[in-house]
Amino acid sequence: MSSIQTQFKDKIGEVAYTPNQIVRMLERINQRRPESRIRRYIQEQGLGITLEELEINPKKESNTKAWVPKSNLQKIINGLEIYATINDLENAAYELGYQY
C-alpha cells in the first residue's frame, strides 16, 4: 500500500495538504491564521476532499477529515486575504519536509 500522498497524486494528479500542514506553512512565511479559521473556510467553500471520496486507503488511520488539493491553495490565499503566493507556500512545504 502506498502513502496517502502517492495515492492522491495517482487519483487527482497532485498532492494534497491537511489543514494543519497549511497552518504550519503559513506560520513558516509569517502569515499566521488560526487552524479553526482555516478548517472552517475549507469546509464552507468545499475545498477539501475526503479519503473516502477518492477511495484512498491510508497505511495507518488518519484523523484528518478533509485534505486540500494543491490547486485549492490559491483559493485559500485569496479568500482569507493571505499575503503570500503559491511559490511561498511551496517553499515553506519544502522547508518543512512536506510534499510540494
Secondary structure per residue as TSV (DSSP state, phi and psi in degrees):
chain	resnum	aa	ss	phi	psi
A	1	M	-	360.0	132.2
A	2	S	-	-88.9	169.4
A	3	S	-	-65.8	163.2
A	4	I	H	-58.2	-43.9
A	5	Q	H	-63.6	-40.7
A	6	T	H	-63.3	-40.9
A	7	Q	H	-66.0	-38.9
A	8	F	H	-61.6	-46.6
A	9	K	H	-59.4	-42.0
A	10	D	H	-64.9	-37.8
A	11	K	H	-84.8	-41.4
A	12	I	H	-119.9	-2.0
A	13	G	S	80.1	12.7
A	14	E	S	-157.4	165.9
A	15	V	-	-80.1	167.2
A	16	A	E	-135.6	156.1
A	17	Y	E	-122.7	150.0
A	18	T	-	-80.6	156.8
A	19	P	H	-56.0	-37.1
A	20	N	H	-62.4	-41.8
A	21	Q	H	-63.4	-39.7
A	22	I	H	-62.9	-42.7
A	23	V	H	-58.7	-46.2
A	24	R	H	-63.9	-38.9
A	25	M	H	-64.2	-41.7
A	26	L	H	-64.5	-41.2
A	27	E	H	-60.6	-38.3
A	28	R	H	-61.6	-31.8
A	29	I	T	-104.1	20.0
A	30	N	T	59.5	39.8
A	31	Q	-	-125.5	64.8
A	32	R	-	-65.8	136.9
A	33	R	-	-142.0	140.5
A	34	P	-	-61.9	138.4
A	35	E	H	-58.3	-37.4
A	36	S	H	-62.6	-36.5
A	37	R	H	-67.4	-42.0
A	38	I	H	-66.0	-46.5
A	39	R	H	-57.7	-44.8
A	40	R	H	-63.0	-43.7
A	41	Y	H	-63.5	-43.8
A	42	I	H	-58.4	-45.6
A	43	Q	H	-66.8	-48.7
A	44	E	H	-60.6	-36.6
A	45	Q	H	-93.3	-2.9
A	46	G	T	63.8	40.1
A	47	L	-	-91.2	-6.3
A	48	G	-	-103.5	160.6
A	49	I	B	-128.2	135.0
A	50	T	-	-87.4	157.4
A	51	L	T	-61.5	-36.8
A	52	E	T	-64.4	-38.9
A	53	E	T	-57.1	-37.6
A	54	L	T	-100.4	3.8
A	55	E	T	55.1	47.5
A	56	I	-	-93.4	130.9
A	57	N	-	-111.1	105.1
A	58	P	-	-70.6	152.1
A	59	K	S	-63.3	-37.8
A	60	K	S	-131.7	160.5
A	61	E	-	-60.8	139.3
A	62	S	-	-115.6	131.2
A	63	N	-	-85.9	-6.8
A	64	T	-	-72.0	125.3
A	65	K	S	-76.2	-46.7
A	66	A	-	-136.5	137.5
A	67	W	B	-104.8	145.1
A	68	V	E	-105.2	117.0
A	69	P	E	-61.0	146.3
A	70	K	G	-53.2	-35.5
A	71	S	G	-65.5	-16.2
A	72	N	G	-92.4	-3.6
A	73	L	H	-62.3	-37.3
A	74	Q	H	-62.7	-36.3
A	75	K	H	-64.6	-36.6
A	76	I	H	-68.7	-44.6
A	77	I	H	-57.2	-48.3
A	78	N	H	-68.6	-47.7
A	79	G	H	-66.6	-33.6
A	80	L	T	-99.7	8.2
A	81	E	T	51.5	54.4
A	82	I	-	-93.2	130.9
A	83	Y	S	-87.8	80.4
A	84	A	-	-159.4	166.2
A	85	T	-	-116.4	167.2
A	86	I	H	-58.5	-38.9
A	87	N	H	-60.4	-39.7
A	88	D	H	-59.6	-44.8
A	89	L	H	-68.9	-37.9
A	90	E	H	-61.5	-43.6
A	91	N	H	-62.0	-42.3
A	92	A	H	-64.1	-41.9
A	93	A	H	-59.5	-44.5
A	94	Y	H	-60.2	-48.4
A	95	E	H	-63.1	-31.4
A	96	L	T	-87.3	-2.5
A	97	G	T	80.5	18.5
A	98	Y	-	-88.0	165.1
A	99	Q	-	-66.7	150.7
A	100	Y	-	-151.8	360.0
